[in-house]
Amino acid sequence: MAKRSSNGIRNRKHIKNAHLLETLSYLGEVQLPTSIEFIQYNSKQTSTKSIAPSDKLKDLIKDDCISWFKITGISDAEVIFNICKSFGIPRFDVKDLLSGRHVTKVITYEHNTFILMSGCFTTESHELDLDHIAFILGDNYIISLQENGTPIFTDVQEAIKNSKVQIREKGTDYLLYILLNCVQSLYNDTVLKLATKIDNMEDKLIENDTKGIDIMRFIRIRKNDYSLLKRAVSSMREEYSNLLHNDNRLIKRENKIYFNDFDDRLRTSSDDLDIFHESINSLSNLYFNNNNLKMNNVITKLTVVSTIFIPLTFMVGVWGMNFDYMPELKWKFGYIVAWAIMILIVIIALLFLKKKKWL
């Protein structure tokens, strides 16, 4: 799996206006070579093979089969642009795909539909990262483009191979629905993993087992994770209506029920993110309440010490005054009586504090 910086915004290459560039360039951070896996199937047979990025993909499409071009790695801007151009995808859509920003869009053209969205995954260090994913849906073909090598579509390939869930009996639009569900399921899995980390941190806070842990940094990272996920899910929900109300009729009427189900799943993901956000706020409140409790404990201990030593300090201050006529200063038993009075005061103060349950 390719690695990238955890802070994509801070390390993103800055281009004032990519539309003014004569040639497109990849502005992301994942330098993964472009590879294409070609899966072709119908109800009777299926085949899978690797093809060269320079091959003409259109020549491999057959009318009696569904063709899925699974492209991984978009760092070669020229190859990606030529592939998209051959299927009629405009330059500005390819520009959004190659940009470092995670743009979400669903655009229907006369002969195909272009979908650009953000996937998500957790890195080897268990931190959140986003994956730029695009789909080009045609009459009997679909092209998936993925920035990272995250194997999120492996189960779909197995389902095609073993003809599960009637996937080989249905059309290309049903395959798109399955692929979109893989991306959405990854949202749910990622939110669940991050929510589990928050729950574990809450347990550590309650058990006061946070030695060596930077809680504030942990909360800041989780808030950043929430912002990235919320933006990805919300943007897709806003753009999704363009897919349901398309004019090119690539989404068949009998399969619209599946896409309505996907819309419900997006709504569920959004609700899960709201709960995740509440968990982050709950952790923040618990952390600050713990700090306040520790501060209160310190203040209580200082108050106890002050309660004991203030009267002692007063007595010492009185006896430390330089007056000639202080009879107790010349008294034979004055020193012993002074100690006895001070010890008695300490005992009375301790009994008083214990009775008030301040100790």
C-alpha positions as CSV (number, residue, x, y, z in Angstrom):
1,M,0.0,0.0,0.0
2,A,1.3,3.4,-0.9
3,K,2.1,5.8,1.9
4,R,1.2,9.5,2.1
5,S,1.5,12.3,4.6
6,S,-1.3,12.2,7.2
7,N,-1.9,15.9,6.7
8,G,-2.8,16.2,3.0
9,I,-3.9,19.8,3.2
10,R,-0.7,21.1,4.7
11,N,1.5,19.1,2.2
12,R,-0.6,19.6,-0.9
13,K,1.1,21.1,-4.0
14,H,-0.3,24.5,-4.7
15,I,-1.5,25.4,-8.2
16,K,-3.3,28.7,-8.6
17,N,-5.4,27.6,-11.5
18,A,-5.0,24.1,-13.0
19,H,-7.2,25.0,-15.9
20,L,-4.5,27.3,-17.3
21,L,-1.9,24.5,-17.5
22,E,-1.2,23.3,-21.0
23,T,-0.7,19.7,-19.7
24,L,-2.4,18.0,-16.8
25,S,-0.3,16.8,-13.9
26,Y,-1.0,14.7,-10.9
27,L,-1.0,16.9,-7.8
28,G,-1.5,14.2,-5.1
29,E,1.1,12.4,-3.0
30,V,0.7,8.7,-3.8
31,Q,3.2,7.8,-6.5
32,L,1.7,4.4,-7.4
33,P,2.4,3.1,-11.0
34,T,-0.8,2.8,-13.0
35,S,-2.0,-0.8,-13.5
36,I,-5.2,-2.1,-15.1
37,E,-7.0,-5.4,-14.3
38,F,-9.6,-6.3,-16.9
39,I,-12.6,-8.3,-15.7
40,Q,-15.1,-9.4,-18.4
41,Y,-18.1,-11.6,-17.7
42,N,-21.6,-12.6,-18.7
43,S,-24.0,-15.1,-17.2
44,K,-22.0,-18.1,-18.5
45,Q,-18.4,-17.2,-18.2
46,T,-15.8,-14.8,-16.7
47,S,-12.2,-13.9,-17.4
48,T,-9.6,-11.8,-15.6
49,K,-6.3,-10.5,-16.9
50,S,-3.9,-7.7,-16.6
51,I,-3.6,-5.3,-19.5
52,A,-1.1,-2.5,-20.3
53,P,-2.1,1.1,-19.7
54,S,-1.3,1.9,-23.3
55,D,-3.9,-0.6,-24.6
56,K,-7.0,0.7,-26.3
57,L,-9.7,-0.2,-23.7
58,K,-12.6,0.4,-26.1
59,D,-11.4,-2.3,-28.4
60,L,-11.7,-4.9,-25.6
61,I,-15.4,-4.2,-24.9
62,K,-17.9,-6.8,-26.2
63,D,-21.6,-6.3,-26.6
64,D,-22.6,-9.6,-25.0
65,C,-20.3,-9.1,-21.9
66,I,-19.9,-6.6,-19.1
67,S,-16.4,-5.2,-19.0
68,W,-14.9,-3.8,-15.8
69,F,-11.5,-2.0,-16.1
70,K,-10.1,-1.8,-12.6
71,I,-7.4,0.9,-12.7
72,T,-5.1,1.3,-9.7
73,G,-2.7,4.3,-9.4
74,I,-3.4,7.6,-11.1
75,S,0.0,9.3,-10.8
76,D,0.6,9.0,-14.5
77,A,-1.5,11.9,-15.6
78,E,-1.0,11.4,-19.3
79,V,-2.2,7.8,-19.2
80,I,-5.2,8.6,-17.1
81,F,-6.1,11.6,-19.3
82,N,-5.9,9.5,-22.5
83,I,-8.1,6.8,-21.0
84,C,-10.7,9.2,-19.8
85,K,-10.6,11.2,-23.1
86,S,-11.2,8.0,-25.1
87,F,-14.5,7.5,-23.3
88,G,-15.6,11.1,-23.7
89,I,-14.8,12.4,-20.2
90,P,-13.9,16.2,-20.4
91,R,-10.6,17.6,-19.3
92,F,-12.0,19.5,-16.3
93,D,-13.3,16.2,-14.8
94,V,-9.9,14.6,-15.3
95,K,-8.3,17.7,-13.7
96,D,-10.5,17.1,-10.6
97,L,-9.5,13.5,-10.5
98,L,-5.8,14.3,-10.6
99,S,-5.9,17.2,-8.1
100,G,-4.8,16.9,-4.6
101,R,-8.2,18.1,-3.4
102,H,-10.9,15.5,-2.8
103,V,-13.6,16.7,-5.0
104,T,-17.0,14.9,-5.1
105,K,-19.1,15.1,-8.2
106,V,-21.6,13.0,-10.2
107,I,-22.1,14.1,-13.8
108,T,-24.2,12.4,-16.4
109,Y,-23.3,12.7,-20.1
110,E,-25.1,11.4,-23.1
111,H,-23.3,8.0,-23.2
112,N,-21.8,7.6,-19.8
113,T,-21.8,8.9,-16.2
114,F,-18.8,10.1,-14.3
115,I,-18.6,9.7,-10.5
116,L,-15.8,11.2,-8.4
117,M,-15.8,10.5,-4.7
118,S,-13.5,10.0,-1.6
119,G,-13.0,6.6,-0.1
120,C,-11.3,6.1,3.2
121,F,-8.9,3.6,4.9
122,T,-6.7,3.3,7.9
123,T,-3.0,3.4,7.5
124,E,-0.5,1.0,9.1
125,S,-0.2,3.4,12.0
126,H,-4.0,3.2,12.4
127,E,-4.7,6.7,11.3
128,L,-7.3,7.9,8.8
129,D,-6.4,8.6,5.2
130,L,-8.6,9.3,2.1
131,D,-8.5,7.5,-1.3
132,H,-9.5,9.3,-4.5
133,I,-12.0,7.0,-6.3
134,A,-13.7,7.5,-9.7
135,F,-16.2,5.5,-11.8
136,I,-17.1,5.8,-15.4
137,L,-20.3,4.0,-16.2
138,G,-21.2,3.1,-19.7
139,D,-23.8,0.9,-21.4
140,N,-21.9,-2.4,-21.0
141,Y,-18.7,-1.3,-19.3
142,I,-17.5,0.3,-16.1
143,I,-14.1,1.9,-15.3
144,S,-13.0,2.2,-11.7
145,L,-10.0,4.5,-10.9
146,Q,-8.4,4.3,-7.5
147,E,-5.5,6.5,-6.2
148,N,-4.3,4.0,-3.6
149,G,-3.8,0.2,-3.8
150,T,-6.3,-0.5,-1.0
151,P,-8.0,-3.8,-1.9
152,I,-11.6,-2.6,-1.3
153,F,-13.0,-4.4,-4.4
154,T,-11.6,-7.9,-3.8
155,D,-14.9,-9.2,-2.6
156,V,-16.6,-8.0,-5.8
157,Q,-14.1,-9.9,-7.9
158,E,-14.7,-13.0,-5.9
159,A,-18.5,-12.5,-6.3
160,I,-18.1,-12.2,-10.0
161,K,-15.9,-15.3,-10.2
162,N,-18.3,-17.4,-8.1
163,S,-21.5,-15.8,-9.5
164,K,-22.7,-14.7,-6.1
165,V,-25.8,-12.4,-5.4
166,Q,-26.8,-12.8,-9.1
167,I,-24.1,-10.3,-10.0
168,R,-23.5,-11.9,-13.4
169,E,-27.2,-12.0,-14.2
170,K,-27.6,-8.2,-13.8
171,G,-26.3,-5.3,-15.7
172,T,-23.5,-2.8,-15.4
173,D,-25.5,-0.5,-13.2
174,Y,-25.9,-3.2,-10.7
175,L,-22.1,-3.7,-10.7
176,L,-21.8,0.1,-10.0
177,Y,-24.2,-0.3,-7.1
178,I,-22.0,-3.1,-5.6
179,L,-18.8,-1.0,-6.0
180,L,-20.4,2.0,-4.4
181,N,-21.5,-0.2,-1.5
182,C,-17.9,-1.3,-1.0
183,V,-16.9,2.4,-0.6
184,Q,-19.8,3.1,1.7
185,S,-19.0,0.0,3.8
186,L,-15.5,1.3,4.2
187,Y,-16.9,4.5,5.7
188,N,-18.8,2.4,8.3
189,D,-15.8,0.2,9.1
190,T,-13.5,3.2,9.5
191,V,-16.0,5.1,11.7
192,L,-16.4,1.9,13.8
193,K,-12.6,1.6,14.2
194,L,-12.2,5.2,15.2
195,A,-15.1,5.1,17.6
196,T,-13.6,2.1,19.2
197,K,-10.3,4.1,19.7
198,I,-12.3,6.8,21.4
199,D,-14.1,4.3,23.7
200,N,-10.7,2.8,24.7
201,M,-9.4,6.3,25.4
202,E,-12.4,7.1,27.6
203,D,-11.8,3.9,29.6
204,K,-8.2,4.9,30.1
205,L,-9.3,8.3,31.3
206,I,-11.8,6.8,33.7
207,E,-9.2,4.4,35.0
208,N,-6.6,7.2,35.2
209,D,-4.3,5.2,32.9
210,T,-3.1,7.9,30.5
211,K,0.5,8.1,31.4
212,G,2.6,9.1,28.4
213,I,-0.5,9.8,26.2
214,D,-1.1,13.2,24.7
215,I,-4.9,13.4,25.1
216,M,-5.2,16.8,23.4
217,R,-3.3,15.6,20.4
218,F,-5.5,12.5,20.2
219,I,-8.7,14.6,20.3
220,R,-7.4,17.0,17.7
221,I,-6.6,14.1,15.3
222,R,-10.1,12.6,15.9
223,K,-11.7,15.9,15.1
224,N,-9.7,16.2,11.9
225,D,-10.8,12.6,11.0
226,Y,-14.4,13.6,11.6
227,S,-14.1,16.6,9.3
228,L,-12.6,14.6,6.5
229,L,-15.3,11.8,6.8
230,K,-18.1,14.3,7.1
231,R,-17.0,16.2,4.1
232,A,-16.7,13.0,2.0
233,V,-20.2,11.6,3.1
234,S,-22.1,14.8,3.0
235,S,-20.7,15.8,-0.5
236,M,-21.7,12.4,-1.9
237,R,-25.2,12.7,-0.5
238,E,-25.6,16.1,-2.1
239,E,-24.3,14.9,-5.5
240,Y,-26.1,11.5,-5.4
241,S,-29.4,12.9,-6.7
242,N,-27.6,13.5,-10.1
243,L,-27.1,9.8,-10.4
244,L,-30.7,8.9,-9.6
245,H,-32.2,11.5,-11.9
246,N,-29.9,10.9,-14.9
247,D,-30.9,11.5,-18.5
248,N,-28.8,8.8,-20.2
249,R,-30.9,5.9,-18.8
250,L,-27.8,4.0,-17.8
251,I,-29.5,3.2,-14.4
252,K,-32.3,0.8,-15.4
253,R,-35.7,1.2,-13.8
254,E,-35.7,-2.3,-12.3
255,N,-32.3,-1.5,-10.5
256,K,-33.2,1.9,-9.1
257,I,-34.5,0.2,-6.0
258,Y,-30.8,-0.8,-5.2
259,F,-29.6,2.8,-5.7
260,N,-32.4,4.0,-3.4
261,D,-31.1,1.6,-0.8
262,F,-27.6,3.0,-1.3
263,D,-29.0,6.5,-0.6
264,D,-30.4,5.1,2.7
265,R,-27.0,3.7,3.5
266,L,-25.4,7.1,3.0
267,R,-27.9,8.6,5.4
268,T,-27.0,5.9,7.9
269,S,-23.3,6.7,7.5
270,S,-24.1,10.4,8.1
271,D,-26.0,9.5,11.3
272,D,-23.1,7.3,12.4
273,L,-20.8,10.3,11.9
274,D,-23.0,12.5,14.1
275,I,-22.7,9.9,16.8
276,F,-19.0,9.8,16.3
277,H,-18.8,13.6,16.7
278,E,-20.8,13.3,19.9
279,S,-18.3,10.7,21.2
280,I,-15.4,13.1,20.5
281,N,-17.2,15.9,22.4
282,S,-17.9,13.5,25.2
283,L,-14.2,12.5,25.4
284,S,-13.2,16.2,25.4
285,N,-15.6,16.9,28.2
286,L,-14.4,13.9,30.2
287,Y,-10.8,15.0,29.7
288,F,-11.4,18.6,30.9
289,N,-13.6,17.4,33.8
290,N,-10.7,15.1,34.9
291,N,-8.4,18.0,34.7
292,N,-10.7,20.1,36.8
293,L,-11.1,17.3,39.3
294,K,-7.3,17.0,39.6
295,M,-7.1,20.7,40.1
296,N,-9.8,20.6,42.8
297,N,-7.9,17.8,44.5
298,V,-4.7,19.9,44.5
299,I,-6.6,23.0,45.8
300,T,-8.2,20.8,48.6
301,K,-4.8,19.6,49.7
302,L,-3.5,23.1,49.8
303,T,-6.5,24.2,51.7
304,V,-6.0,21.5,54.3
305,V,-2.3,22.5,54.7
306,S,-3.3,26.2,55.0
307,T,-6.0,25.4,57.6
308,I,-3.5,23.6,59.8
309,F,-0.6,26.1,59.4
310,I,-2.4,29.5,59.4
311,P,-3.1,29.4,63.2
312,L,0.4,28.1,63.8
313,T,1.9,30.9,61.7
314,F,-0.2,33.4,63.7
315,M,1.1,32.1,67.0
316,V,4.7,32.1,65.8
317,G,4.2,35.6,64.5
318,V,2.8,36.9,67.8
319,W,5.7,35.3,69.8
320,G,8.2,36.7,67.3
321,M,7.3,40.3,68.1
322,N,10.1,42.3,69.9
323,F,8.2,43.7,72.9
324,D,9.9,43.9,76.3
325,Y,6.8,43.0,78.3
326,M,5.7,39.5,77.0
327,P,5.5,37.5,80.2
328,E,5.3,34.1,78.5
329,L,8.7,34.6,76.9
330,K,10.4,34.6,80.2
331,W,8.2,31.8,81.7
332,K,10.1,28.6,82.6
333,F,7.6,26.3,80.9
334,G,6.8,28.7,78.0
335,Y,8.6,26.8,75.3
336,I,6.9,23.4,76.3
337,V,3.5,25.0,76.6
338,A,3.9,26.7,73.2
339,W,4.6,23.3,71.6
340,A,1.7,21.7,73.4
341,I,-0.7,24.5,72.2
342,M,0.5,24.1,68.6
343,I,0.2,20.3,68.7
344,L,-3.3,20.7,70.2
345,I,-4.3,23.1,67.4
346,V,-3.1,20.6,64.7
347,I,-5.1,17.8,66.3
348,I,-8.2,19.9,66.5
349,A,-7.8,21.0,62.9
350,L,-7.3,17.4,61.7
351,L,-10.4,16.3,63.6
352,F,-12.4,19.1,62.2
353,L,-11.3,18.4,58.6
354,K,-12.0,14.7,59.1
355,K,-15.5,15.4,60.4
356,K,-16.2,17.6,57.4
357,K,-14.9,14.7,55.2
358,W,-12.3,17.0,53.6
359,L,-9.6,14.4,54.4
